[in-house]
Amino acid sequence: MAEIFPGRYAAQTDEPFVVFLIGMRVNRLFALSSWIPVAKAMPPMLAELKRNPELGLLHFETLLYWRGVAVVQYWRSFELLHAYAHARDAAHLPAWAEFNRRVGGNGSVGIWHETYTVAPGQYETIYANMPRFGLGGAFGFQAASGRLETARSRINRGSAKEPKPPAEQGSHDNAG
């Protein structure tokens, strides 16, 4: 079982990084021959990436949802993510070709991804009584005290000029 870190923590880095969300959605529940091979394609890719940290994957979390599965991935850069996706000697291209051969546009299973590049100081995190998770799994934990106490101070870390607070009352600055 993963070690639980009692208290409040934040993840911090001074480097840019990439958040890559990828998943599949089962559109036809009884089309097992279409979606089971798609579901089985991701674990070998993640194992390959874990074995080879120089490829750029920092950390990942797998999430289940009704009709599907998603993987939240943290990458060192978009260039490394893109290079892996197009590498002829990696697990991704054969899996992509197999998806197109087996499923193509028949609608039985959907796949999706979203990619976000994140600059230093343009994100904020909080973890309370959690194991290392998400961005904290990629960059580690720091106690969420002092300059990391509030969501506003965590997201504006390193900013030379603090933005003005919103005009409306009831701000949830301490919510996270």
N, C-alpha and C positions, 0 to 999 in steps of 0.2 A: 504494500500500500504506500502511496505517495506521502512524503513527510508534510504535515500540516504546519504552517507558520502562524502561530497565534498573534493576533494584533493586526494593525493596518500597514500595508506595504504598497509601494508604487514601483513601476518599472521605468527606468530612465536610460536614454542613450543620447550621445551627442552626434551620432551618425544617422544619415537618412536610411530608410529601409522600405521594404515593399510588403504590403499585406495582399495576399492572393487567396481569394475564396473560390473554391471549386466544388461542384457537387453533381449529383444525378437525381432525377425524379422519375419514379415509376409511374407511367401514364396508364398502362394496361397491366393490372395486377396479375392476371393469369398468363401473361407473355413471359413466363419464367426463362425460356431459352434466349430471350433478348436481354433482360435486365440483370440476371445473375452474372453472366460474363462481364458486363459493364461494372458491376459492383466489385467483382474480383480483380479488376485491373488496377485499382489504386494501391492496394497494399504492397505489391512488388515495387512500384515506383517509390513509395515512401521508404521502403527498406533500402532501396538503392541510394536514395538521397541521404539517409541516416548513415550508411556505410561510407559515404563520400562527402564529408562536410565542405570540401573545396568547391563543390557544385553550387553552394550558396544558400541552401535551406538552413535556416536558423532553428526553427521549431515548428510544430504543427499540433493541432487539436482536431479530433474527429467528432462530429456532431450528428446525431440521428434526428430526423424529423419525419412527420407523417408523409409517407410515400417517398422518402429519400434519405440521403446521407450527404453531408458536406464536410469539407476539410478546410480549416482556417490555417493558412501557411504564412510564415514570416520569412522573408528572403533578404539577403544582404543587398541585392540590387535587381532592378528590372532586367539589366543586361544578362545577369546570371540565370534568372528565371527563363528568359527568352532563349538563351543558349541551350538550356536543358530541354526545353520543349522541342527544339529543332535538332538535337544531337542524334545523329544516325546510329550511334552505338549505345544509346540509352533506352530504357524501357518505355518511354512515352510514345515515340513514333509508331512502334508496332501496335500498341494499345489503341492509338487513334485510328490507324488503318483498319484494325479489327472492328472497332465501333462502326466505322463507315461501311464496312463490308456486311456486318451482321445486322445493323440497325438502320444506318443511313437516315432517310427521311420517313420511315414507316410510322413514326409517332409512338411506338411502344414505350420508349424510354427517352427522357430528355437529359441533356447535360448542359451545364452552365459554368461560367467563371466570371469573376470580377477582379480587377487588379487596381490597387491604390498605391501610389508612391507617397511616402510620408517624410516630410522634412523635420529636422530636429525642432522641438518645441511646438509642433503642430499636432500633438496627441496628448491624451491624459489617461491615466490608469488608476485603479484602486482595487486592492485585493484585501479582504478581511477574513482571517481564519481560513486561508486557502493554501493548497500546495502551489508550487510554481505552476502557473497556468498562463496561456495566451502569451502576450508580449513579455510577461514576467518569466515565462519559460525560455524565451529567446535571450533576454538581457539580464535576468536575475531580479531580485527584489532589493529595495531600499526602504527603510522605515518611512512611513508617510507622516512625518512630523516636521516641524520648522517650515522650510520653504516648500515642502511637499504636503502640507497639512490640508489645503483646500483644492478643489478642482480648478479654480481660477489660477491659483499659483502654480499648480502642476502643468497646466497647458501653456502658461506664459513664461515658463522657466527659461531663462536666458534672454528674454525679451528686454530690450533697453527701455521700452516705454510701455507701461501697463495701460491696457485699454480702459476706457471709461465704463463703469458698470451700467447695465441696462437701465433705462428710465423707469420701467415698470417695477412695482413693489413685488415682494414675494420671491425674489431670486433664490434659487436653490444652490448657491455657491458651495455650501458645505454638504451637499447631498452625497457626494462620493468621496 
